Amino acid sequence: MTHSIWQYIADEELLSELISTFPTWSLLIIIAVGVFLLSKGADLMIDGVVDLAERTGMPKVVIGATIVSLGTTMPEAFVSVLAAFQGDPGLALGNGVGSIIADTGLIFGLTALISTVPLNRYILNRNGWWQVGSATLLAVLSAFLLLLPAERRFIGRPMGIGLLILLAVYMYMNFRWSKGHTEEEMDTNASEYESDAPSWLCWIMIIGGIAMVIAGARLLIPAASELALRLGVPQDVIAATMVAFGTSLPELMTAITAVRKGHPEITVGNVVGADVLNCLFVIGAASVARPLSVPVNFYLIHFPVMLLVLWSFRIFVSANKGKTFPRWQGVWLLSLYLIYVIFQYTVLA
């Protein structure tokens, strides 16, 4: 029986069935195409969103720490929500937690290693506590699930709704904080995403970017799940490394572009904001879509590494007396990420 392309788009089981017939080498190509669509779609969407935000006169600190971060976390959100709908809790939760580790360990660590990153006290003393606090809250609440029977250990919709409420509070407080800040300080988070494009073109960029992100997520999820099955690797390992790295590419591209243009401080706001959104938005939305069970590996590996990376970053912020991050701190965070990835593929796989 011949199916239309729209049936494959709408029917998860039908698409997964089709993907399962492909050879392994073609799965790698599908994953690459999915990652490309995710990263390019998010990049296009950011350009449109930021340009519109600047036209409305929204403070640039809000654009850097919220809107740009929201744009770069859209791939994680789509992947996790769709994975939850498809009944892949390890993929949904692993993508959110793995992206937090990749953002801070890989992206910020690499940025601090290859460039001089200014220590923006405003962002890091406000949003930074949201960054580590939201992740710690997620880990603590998940730890309480260990008191329940195994079949009831899941992040349910009430907890997901609570995370989304905290997201709304975070966005609102960012706007309030920015109102009381000087324009000079706001400019430290100025974005390079500026253009003279007309408003209608901005909307086309936003809608087109969202469409590319959705298409990329629809390709990436079944291909990654099938590849994990064939390799005998647990889905949460694939999600927390390969998929999380792929969906974190927008943040990585933002960091590389910022360093290349001489504005590494943009990376700080973007990474911190992306970590908050990965926890509150990505995992919150995924658990509202469908309750997420928490595999044992999260308690043994993913949550401890996430907290080690974020609290290391937080301690660095508090301990640094200068105006920049020393390169050795970038080496430490990057090393944690590399050890995390290597350990999973050599020990857990």
C-alpha positions in Angstrom: 0.0 0.0 0.0 1.3 3.4 -1.0 1.2 6.2 1.5 1.4 9.9 0.9 4.1 12.1 2.3 1.5 13.8 4.5 0.6 10.5 6.1 4.2 9.9 7.0 4.4 13.4 8.5 1.3 12.9 10.6 1.6 9.2 11.6 4.5 8.5 14.0 4.2 4.8 13.8 4.1 4.9 10.0 7.2 7.0 9.8 9.1 4.9 12.3 8.1 1.8 10.3 9.5 3.3 7.2 12.8 4.4 8.9 13.3 0.9 10.3 13.6 -0.4 6.7 16.6 1.9 5.9 20.2 0.6 6.1 22.4 2.0 8.9 24.4 4.3 6.6 21.2 6.0 5.4 20.2 6.6 9.1 23.3 8.6 9.6 22.5 10.7 6.6 18.9 11.2 7.9 20.3 12.3 11.3 22.7 14.7 9.6 19.9 16.2 7.5 17.7 16.5 10.6 20.5 18.2 12.5 21.1 20.6 9.5 17.4 21.5 9.3 17.2 22.0 13.1 20.3 24.3 13.2 19.5 26.3 10.1 15.8 26.6 11.0 16.6 27.8 14.4 19.2 30.2 13.0 16.7 31.7 10.5 14.1 31.9 13.2 16.5 33.8 15.6 17.2 36.4 12.9 13.5 37.1 12.4 12.6 37.1 16.1 15.5 39.3 17.2 14.9 41.8 14.3 11.2 42.1 15.3 12.1 42.4 19.0 14.5 45.3 18.2 11.8 47.0 16.2 9.5 47.0 19.2 12.2 48.6 21.4 12.6 45.6 23.7 15.8 46.0 25.8 18.7 44.1 24.3 19.5 42.3 27.5 16.1 40.6 27.2 16.8 39.7 23.6 20.2 38.1 24.5 19.1 36.2 27.6 15.5 35.3 26.7 14.5 35.6 23.1 17.8 34.4 21.5 17.9 31.6 24.1 14.3 30.7 23.4 15.1 30.5 19.7 18.2 28.3 20.2 16.3 25.9 22.5 13.4 25.4 20.1 15.1 22.3 18.6 15.4 20.7 22.0 11.7 21.5 22.7 10.4 20.0 19.5 12.6 16.9 19.8 11.6 16.3 23.4 7.9 17.0 23.0 7.6 14.8 19.9 9.7 12.1 21.6 7.3 12.2 24.6 4.3 11.8 22.3 6.0 8.8 20.7 6.5 7.2 24.0 10.3 7.7 24.3 10.8 9.1 27.8 14.6 8.5 27.7 15.0 10.4 24.5 12.7 13.3 25.7 14.4 13.7 29.2 17.9 12.8 28.0 17.7 15.5 25.3 16.8 18.2 27.8 19.4 17.2 30.5 22.1 16.4 27.9 21.6 19.8 26.2 22.2 21.5 29.6 25.5 19.6 30.0 26.5 20.3 26.4 25.6 24.1 26.6 27.7 24.7 29.7 30.4 22.0 29.4 31.0 22.0 25.7 29.9 25.3 24.4 30.8 27.7 27.2 33.9 25.6 28.1 35.1 25.8 24.5 34.3 29.5 24.3 36.3 30.3 27.5 39.2 28.2 26.3 39.6 29.9 22.9 38.7 33.5 23.8 38.6 35.9 26.6 35.0 35.9 28.0 33.8 38.9 30.0 32.2 38.1 33.4 28.9 39.9 33.1 27.8 40.3 36.7 24.3 41.4 35.8 23.4 38.3 33.8 25.3 35.8 36.1 24.1 37.2 39.4 20.5 37.2 38.2 19.9 34.6 35.5 22.8 32.5 36.8 20.9 31.5 39.9 17.9 30.6 37.8 20.3 28.4 35.7 21.6 26.4 38.6 18.5 26.6 40.7 16.0 25.2 38.1 18.3 22.3 37.3 18.8 21.5 41.0 15.1 21.7 41.6 14.6 19.2 38.7 17.1 16.8 40.2 15.7 17.1 43.8 12.1 16.5 42.7 13.2 13.6 40.6 15.1 12.2 43.6 11.8 12.2 45.6 10.4 9.9 42.9 12.7 7.2 44.3 10.4 6.9 47.3 7.6 5.7 45.0 7.2 2.3 43.4 9.1 1.9 40.1 5.9 2.1 38.0 5.1 5.5 39.5 8.5 7.1 39.0 7.7 9.6 36.4 7.7 13.4 35.9 4.0 14.0 35.6 1.9 16.8 34.1 1.5 18.7 37.4 5.3 19.0 37.7 5.5 19.9 34.1 2.9 22.7 34.5 4.9 23.9 37.6 8.1 24.1 35.5 6.2 26.1 32.8 4.9 28.5 35.4 8.4 29.1 36.6 9.4 29.7 33.0 6.7 32.5 32.8 8.1 34.0 36.1 11.6 33.8 34.7 10.6 35.7 31.5 8.7 38.3 33.5 11.5 38.9 35.9 14.0 39.3 33.1 11.8 42.0 31.6 11.5 43.7 35.1 15.2 43.5 35.7 16.0 45.0 32.4 13.8 48.0 33.1 15.9 49.0 36.1 19.2 48.6 34.3 21.2 51.2 32.5 21.2 51.2 28.7 25.0 51.0 28.7 24.9 47.7 30.7 22.1 46.4 28.4 24.4 46.9 25.4 26.9 44.4 26.8 24.4 41.8 25.6 23.9 43.4 22.3 23.2 40.9 19.6 24.9 40.7 16.2 21.5 39.7 14.7 20.6 43.0 13.2 19.1 43.7 9.8 17.1 46.2 7.8 14.6 43.6 6.6 10.9 44.6 6.4 8.5 43.2 9.0 6.8 40.9 6.5 10.2 39.3 5.7 10.9 38.8 9.4 7.6 36.9 9.8 8.5 34.7 6.8 11.9 34.0 8.4 10.2 33.0 11.7 7.6 30.8 10.1 10.1 29.2 7.8 12.5 28.6 10.6 9.9 26.9 12.7 8.9 24.7 9.8 12.5 23.7 9.3 12.9 22.9 13.0 9.7 20.8 13.0 10.9 18.9 9.9 14.3 18.3 11.4 12.8 17.0 14.6 10.5 14.7 12.7 13.5 13.2 10.9 15.9 13.1 13.8 13.8 11.3 16.4 12.9 8.1 14.6 16.4 7.8 13.0 18.1 8.3 16.3 15.8 5.8 18.0 16.3 3.2 15.3 20.1 3.7 15.4 20.2 3.3 19.2 18.2 0.0 18.8 20.6 -1.4 16.2 23.7 -0.4 18.2 22.4 -1.7 21.4 23.0 1.6 23.1 20.4 2.8 25.6 18.1 5.5 24.2 18.9 7.9 27.1 22.6 7.7 26.2 22.0 8.5 22.5 19.7 11.3 23.6 22.0 12.8 26.1 25.0 12.8 23.8 24.3 12.6 20.0 20.8 14.1 19.9 21.6 16.6 22.6 24.7 17.8 20.7 22.7 18.0 17.5 20.0 20.1 19.0 22.6 22.3 20.8 24.1 23.2 17.5 22.3 26.6 17.4 23.9 27.6 20.7 27.3 26.3 19.4 26.9 28.3 16.1 25.9 31.4 18.1 29.0 31.0 20.3 31.3 30.5 17.3 29.8 33.5 15.5 30.0 35.7 18.6 33.7 34.8 19.2 34.5 35.4 15.5 32.9 38.8 15.6 34.6 39.8 18.8 31.6 39.5 21.1 32.1 36.4 23.3 29.9 38.0 26.0 26.8 37.1 23.9 27.6 33.4 24.6 27.3 33.9 28.3 23.8 35.2 28.2 22.7 32.7 25.5 24.2 29.6 27.4 22.7 30.7 30.8 19.3 31.4 29.3 19.4 28.2 27.2 20.1 26.1 30.3 17.1 27.7 32.1 14.9 27.1 29.2 16.1 23.5 28.6 15.0 22.7 32.2 11.8 24.7 32.5 10.6 24.9 28.9 11.9 21.7 27.2 11.4 19.2 30.0 8.3 21.1 31.3 6.6 21.0 27.9 7.6 17.4 27.2 6.2 16.2 30.6 2.9 18.1 29.9 2.7 16.3 26.5 3.2 12.9 28.2 4.5 12.0 31.7 8.2 11.1 31.6 9.5 8.1 33.4 13.0 8.6 34.9 15.4 5.7 34.0 18.0 4.6 36.6 20.9 6.0 34.5 19.6 9.5 35.2 20.2 9.1 38.9 23.6 7.5 38.4 25.0 9.5 35.5 23.0 12.3 33.9 21.7 14.3 37.0 25.1 14.1 38.9 27.1 15.3 35.8 24.5 18.1 35.1 24.8 19.4 38.7 28.6 19.1 38.7 28.9 21.1 35.5 26.4 23.8 36.6 27.7 24.2 40.2 31.3 24.3 38.9 30.2 27.2 36.6 28.4 28.8 39.6 31.4 28.5 41.8 33.7 30.0 39.1 31.4 33.0 38.9 31.5 33.6 42.7 35.2 32.9 43.0 36.4 35.0 40.1 37.7 38.4 41.2 38.6 39.7 37.8 36.4 40.7 34.9 36.9 37.6 32.7 36.8 33.8 33.0 40.3 32.2 33.2 41.0 29.7 30.4 41.6 26.9 32.9 37.9 27.1 33.9 37.0 26.5 30.3 39.3 23.5 30.3 37.6 22.1 33.4 34.1 22.4 32.0 35.1 21.0 28.6 36.9 18.1 30.2 33.8 17.2 32.3 31.8 17.1 29.1 34.3 14.9 27.2 34.6 12.5 30.1 30.8 12.3 30.3 30.5 11.4 26.6 33.4 9.0 26.6 32.2 7.2 29.7 28.8 6.6 28.3 30.0 5.1 25.0 32.8 3.0 26.6 31.1 1.8 29.8 27.3 2.1 29.4 27.0 1.3 25.7 
